[in-house]
Amino acid sequence: MARIDAFLKLGTQQGCSDIHLAVGVPPMLRSNGDLLPIKFRDLRDTELESYLSEILSKNQTELFAKGQDLDFSYVSGEGGRFRVNVFRKETGIGATFRAIPADIPSIDRIGVPPIVKKLCDQHQGMILVTGATGTGKSTTLAAMIDYLNVTRRLNIVSLEDPIEFVHRSKMSQLIQRELNTHLPSFAEGVRAAMREDPDVILVGELRDAETISMAMTAAETGHLVFGTLHTTSAAKTIDRVIDALPIEEREQTKSFLSQSLIAVITQVLVKTADGRSRRAVCEVMTMSKAIAKLIQTDQTHQIPNQIQTGRDAGMQLLDQALLAGLAAKELDADDAVAYASDKKLFARYVTEPSVLPKLDAAAAAGS
């Protein structure tokens, strides 16, 4: 068993989402969003390098020696599965291990809004799941794909970097392909997938113009496409997609979004009221005639107003979802307010006095 597995076992036994190893500091665990050191000495460069050498392949070792960061999945000797990033920093090397649950969570279990199931029942178009790093996008997508896998007979092609949740074909055939293992780029993966008779294509990250363009083409030609972006609201997601493509394609991109974008789900992870875990809280935008017109006329800044009044269509702003969670006593108020846009709405829920001056400043700025 690799020596690094002892740290990973400790993290998973304590229910941590991430295990951080870096030269110059002790190993650290992320628990419910907080990063905490374990009782261990500061890691030395040669020490950490020897730990990692036990789990890296020859090719990975060579790539890292050339200065390239590494992204891969790792199954520890204890059976846990992890998404791994290995990197260099000023004081030496470092690695982050993201724990991947053995069981794929259901849509009902992760607590996303009921509209998400209805979105999965679509047959053509694009659904984007967005949010900052570490907000559970991969978990939500895995739950959505699993829902399709158990309810419909489809050919699902999932392009990932790296493969995290391992799916087994159920009612559907599910093909998982990994960047740099099975395909050279996401764009090439989408291009190849369209020749594989797919019904659904999942693109792990829409990280460049070519990938976005290929994903749009797939959605326009009769496929259901899922993708992710590191954006923090529906309006910002629309702007990001438009700005990512060349200026000469701007009108075409706006036309695509207004006609083929099904929905944007933006999520954050917020501590629960008991402080023992975190749960996903989502902003949901579904395409409507009004939102399509705003996109076509470059008025995306007005999209939040349409989301706010679109409850009948399953839409909700993040602030609305956070307030609902607080009213139901499901969320920690001091953590929830950190993600709010209009913080003055949350003043009556805050329990930590140090947060109040920030809320007063936010209210003054908005007046």
N, C-alpha and C positions, 0 to 999 in steps of 0.2 A: 504493500500500500504506500502511495506517495505520502511524504511527510506533510505536505500541504493539506491533505485530507483532514488532519486533526483540527485545523482552524475552520475548515468548511463544516465539519460535523458540529463543532461548537456553535457556529452561527445558525445552522439549521435547527439544532435542538432548542435554541432560544427564540425561534420563529423570526429570525432576522431576514431582511430582504437582500442585503448586500454584505459581502466581506471584503474589506479593503486591506491590502498589503502594500506597504511602501517603505523605501529606505529612509531611515532617520526617525521613524515613529513606530510605536507598537501597532500590532494588528488592530483594526477597528471594525466594529459591527454597526450596521444601520438598523435600528429597531424603531418601528413606527415613525419613521422620518428623522429620528435623531441619530447622530453619529457618535458612538461611544467606544473608547479604547478598552481593550481587554488587559488583564494583568499579565504582561509579558514585556520583555526588554525591547528597546528600539531595534528594529531590523537593520542588519548590516547588508551592504551591497552584495558581497559574495554569498552571504547566507541566503538572501532572497533569490538570487540567481540560481543557486543550487536547488532550492525548492522547486522553482519553475522548470528547471531542466528535466525534472523527473516526469513532467506531464506534456512537454512540448515535443512535437515530431521533429525529425531531422529538417524537413522543409521549413517548418515554423522557426526553428532555431536559426537557420540561415537567413531567413527574411528579417528576423529581429536584429540579427547582427549587422544587417545592412541599413538599419535605422528605421525599419517599417514597424508601425504598431500592429498588434495582432488582435483579431476578433475571432473567437471560435467557441464551440460548445464543448463542455467537459463533463464526463460522468465519473464521479469520485469512486474510490474503492468501497465507500459506504453506501453507494447506490444513488446518491443525490446528483441531480443534473444542474449545470450552471452555464450561464452565458459569461464568457470571459473576455476582458480587454487587458492586454499587456502593453505597457508604454514606458517611455523614458521621460524623466524630468530632470530639473537642474541638479538635484542631489542624488540621483541614481534612478533605479527602475521602480516600477510600481505595477500593481495588478488589481483589478476589481472583478469580483465574482458575484454575479446576480443569480440568486437561487431561483430555479424553475420548479414549481410544484409538480409532483408526479402525476397528479390527476388534473385533467383539464376542467376548469370550473364551468358550471352552466351559466347561461345568461341570467337566470333567476337568482343564482347564488351571489353573483358579483354586484347585484343591486343596480344595474343600469335601468333607465326608464323603459316602460313596457313598449314604447314605440320602436325600440331597437329590433324586436322580433319581427315587426311588420316590415321594417326596412330590409331585413334579410330575405323576405319573401319576394322581393323584386327580382326581375329576370334580366334587366339590362340597365347599365348606367354605372355611376361611380359613387361610392360611399367613402368618406374620409374620416379617419379617427385621428385626432390631433391632441397635442399637449406637450409639455416640456418633458425632458428625459426623466424617466423614473415615475411617471404618473399612471402606469398600468395599461398603456396602449396595447402592448403585446397580449396581455391577459384578456382584454376586451375582445380583440380580434380573434384570439384562440377560441373564446366562448362563442362568438358569432359563427366561426367556421364549424365548430362542433355542432352547433344548432342545425346548420345546413346538412352536415354529415349524417345526422340522425333523423332528419325529417324529409329529405329530398334525394332523388336519384340524380346525381350530378357528377361531372368530372371537374374536380377542384384542383387547381395548380397553385401552390403556395411557394413564393420566392422569398427567402429569408436570409438575414445576415446577423448571426448564424441561426440555424434551426434551434428553436427554444422548446416549445411544447411539441411533443411527438404525437401525431395523430395516427390512429388506425382507421382504415377504411371501414365504414359501416354501411349505411344505405348508399352513400356516395363512394366514388373512387377518389382517394386523396393522395396527390403527389406533392411531396415536399422537396424543394431543391435549394441548395445552399450556395451563397455567393462565394466565389474563389475555390469551391469544391466541385460544384456541378455546373457553374455558369460564371462567365467573366465579369458580368455587370448586370444590374437590374434591367437596364434597357434591352440587353441581349436576351435576358430571361423572358421578358414580356414578348419580344419578337418571336422567340422559339415557342412559347406557350400558345400563341395564336395558331400555330401549326399542329397543335396537339389536341384539337377538338375540345377545347375547354368550355365549360359553362361559367365557371368562376375563376378569377385570377386574383390572388392576393400579392401585392407588391410591398415588401417589408418597409421600404422607405422611398418616397418620391424625392430623391436627393439632388437631382439635376434636371436640366431642361429636356434632355433626351429621354430620360425615364418618364417624366411627366407627359411628354408628347406621345410616347408609345402607349402609356396607360390610357390617355384620352382616346387614342385610336381604337384600343381594345374595347373601351366602353361604348364608343360610337358604332362599333361593328357587331353589336349583339351580345356582348359579354357583361357579366356583373363583376365590377372591379372594386376591390378594397385596397386602400392605401393609407399611409401615415405621413404626417408632416409635424414638425416641431413648432407649431403655432398655438397661440393661447386663446383664440376666439374664432368664431365662424367668419366674422368680417375680415380678420387678419389672414385667415386661410385663403379666402377668395383673392385678396390682394397679393398674397404670396404666389399663388398659382399664376396669376396674370403677369406679375413682374418677373417671374422666372423664365418666361419665354421671350423670344426676340420681339422687338417692337412691331415688326411687320406682321406678326402673328397675333397681335393683341385683339383685334376684332374677332378673329376666328376663335380665340380662347374664350372670350366673353360669350360668344354664341354657344360654345360647347358647355360652359358652366351653366348657362341659363336653360339649356335643353337636356343635358345628360347628367348633371350633378344631382344625385338623389338627396344627399344629406351630409352634414358635417357634425360630428360628435366630438366635442372638446371636453377633456376631463382633467380633473385634479384628484389627488388622494388627500383626504382630510381625516384627522384623528377622530375616532368615535368619542361619544360623550364619556364613556368609562375609561378612555385612554389606553385601552388594551389592543387596539388595532386601528387600521385605517380603511376607509371605504371610498369608492369612486363617487364623485359628484360631477354631473355632466351638464354642459350646455348643448342643446340640440337645435340645429337649424335644418328644417326640411324645405326643399325647393317649392316655391309658390310663384304665381304669376307676378305678384308684387315684388318679391325678391329678385326674380329674373329681370324685371324691368330696371331695378336699381343697379344690377350688375351691368346691364347693357348701356346704361346712361351714366356710368362712373359715379354712382352715389352709394358706394358700399358702406360709407360711414353711417347711413341710415338703416342698415340691416338690423342692428340691435332693436330698433323700435318695432320692426316687423316681427322679430322673434318674441318680444315681450307680449305682443298682442296675438300671438299664434298658438295659444295653448290648445285650442280645439284640434290643431293639426299635429299635436305632440311636441310643439316647440317650447323651449324654456331657456332663458338666460342663465348664466352661471350664478349670478346673484339671486335669482328666483329660486334656484335649486338649493343654494346654501341656506337661504332664509327658511325654506320649507323643512330642511334637515334640522335646523335649530329649533323651529317651532315644534317639531316632533320629538325634540330632545334626543336626537340621534348623533349629533355632531358636537365636537368641542368648540365652543364659541371663539376662544382666542386663536385657535388654529384656522377656523373657517374665515375669520375676518381678514386673515393674511392674503386670502385668494380673492377677496371681494373687489369689485371695481368701484362701487359707490359705498365707501366704508361708513359713511354717516348713517346708513340704514341699519347698521349692525350695533350701534352704540348701546342699546338696551340689553344686548345679550352678553357683552364683554364682562369678564370677571377679573381680568388682570389689569390693575390700575395703570401700569406703565403703557398700556395700549391706548388709553383714552386720549392723551395729548395728540397722538398720531391721528386719531379719528377727528378730533377738533380741527387739526390742520387740514385734513382732507375735506371736511365740511366747509371750511373757510375758502379753500381753493375752488370748491365747486359752486360757491355762491356768487 
